[in-house]
Amino acid sequence: MTFDLILRGATVVDGLGGEPFAADVGLEGPRIAAVGDLGQDTGCEELDTRGLALSPGFIDVHTHDDFAALRHPDMSFKSRGGVTTCIVGNCGFGPAPYGAACEMLRALTPGAEPPVYDGHAGYAAAVEAAEPGVNIGFLAGHGTLRLAVMGQAARAPEPSELRQMQSLLREALDAGALGLSSGLIYAPGRHAAREELIALAAEMRGSGALYATHLRDEAGGLLEAVDEAIEIGERAGVGVQISHHKAAGRDNWGHVRHSLARIDAAQARGLNVHADQYPYTAGSTTLAAILDNGAFQPGSPGGVGALAAEDVLIASCPGVSEWEGKTIAALTKRLARSPLTTAQAVFEKAPDTTVVLHMMSEADVQQVMRHPSTMIGSDGIPTLNGRPHPRLYNSFARVLGHYARDLGVLDLPTAVHRMTDFPARKFGLTDRGVVRAGAWADLVLFEAEGIIDTGTYADPNRYPAGIRHVLVNGRFVMRDGVPTGARPGRLLRRSG
């Protein structure tokens, strides 16, 4: 038999969690046609991949690349890290309706001016027209829906307003949305009560779509917030994805053992509840969010926990680049202000500022990673011209290199499973996340002993080491460590 491409002799880590095995992988067009000993077969092109691990391409379940996929469609900042699929629309920041999305997403993609489109169907068409370098699946964003219908109103919706949000969500589902996300520390989503979220999530019952949530509180109220998320899913009859599972703030370290126990208990009742995680002890968000949550006000830590001025690093500060890479503590000395008034001054000068927050414990990161409910998502903010959190480029290599190989927190097959087949099944992506005949040929080939993250908080705009080749839908987007410029990504719709 003749294949379009044969990858010869790699060690296949197939995404299902079993032991790696040596095999050839034959491709025909965008799909895998055969896995095994293809010694008697030929390829129009063949590549010797002996000495490399071959796995499914990584599925980044938590991204904010909604507009980046349109503004930077090559998406090499993701594909060079082995990512072949990005789930956008997280934390309530969804891509439609257009006007509200532009307002919500402007801080997450500075300078983006996407072409005008109509609704989620219009966004899906815009992605397809952009021909991105990776696959894109999207969630509807509760915050964006609420902003479009209610503005910044800090109240419950009127019945007519709730019906409008439900209608917008149904349009998103008809367009192929993978679910609904919420961001309950962000305005306007933070003004939503539990009943509003249940009423919206219930629109997805029976569709296979899920409810993904940035919890209302990841600090002192973590456990109550996890309970709320599980209750929303249970009463609405939909699956739940807890975003970037963590315990924020030193006073709350160790509480993840209780939040993980709540996930275990929900699963024991038959509920479809899981989580994702980025593999770092620092997070990242907008400066507006930490001010809204009272982070620099003693006794009022809000949902992000109490933060010291030295824990907050300016990542992107549009128009004031000299502040990037500086902590609020350093700027406090320069501006001769208190931490709160310094942060307020930065916000007044550059309201779309994003920050890196040092707020988690290493022990918690490892405990969450070990837990079988956890998959991997970068939560990277694509502020490419600033100093974004290194998770934007390096999350998956860091798990495979630092945590799996070097620390043994996971073994290699389990780590790959958490990035591939597991999220594909959770988000309803058919024939993705696995190396087998008939699956889509989203593949990454890497050096098992050489893969490692290289970005740091001081120097974050660096790609990981050890990733050699990346294919999306059967075409190389990176070959021999060099981007090819190919843009074979697709818009992935929910398959149920």
Secondary structure, 3 states (H helix, E strand, C coil): CEEEEEEEEEEECCCCCCCCEEEEEEEECCEEEEEECCCCCEEEEEEECCCCEEEECEEECCCCCCCHHHHCCCCHHHHCCCEEEEEECCCCCCCCCHHHHHHHHCCCCCCCCCCCCCHHHHHHHHHHHHCCCCEEEECEEHHHHHHHHHCCCCCCCCHHHHHHHHHHHHHHHHCCCCEEEEECCCCCHHHCCHHHHHHHHHHHCCCCCEEEEECCCCCCCHHHHHHHHHHHHHHHCCEEEECCCCCCCHHHCCCHHHHHHHHHHHHHCCCCEEEEECCCCEEEEEHHHHHHCCCCCCCCCHHHCCCCHHHEEEEECCCCHHHCCCEHHHHHHHHCCCHHHHHHHHHHHCCCCEEEEECCCHHHHHHHHHCCCEEECCCCCCCCCCCCCCHHHHHHHHHHHHHHHHCCCCCHHHHHHHHCHHHHHHCCCCCCCCCCCCCECCEEEECCCCCECCCCCCCCCCCCECEEEEEECCEEEEECCEECCCCCCCECCCCC
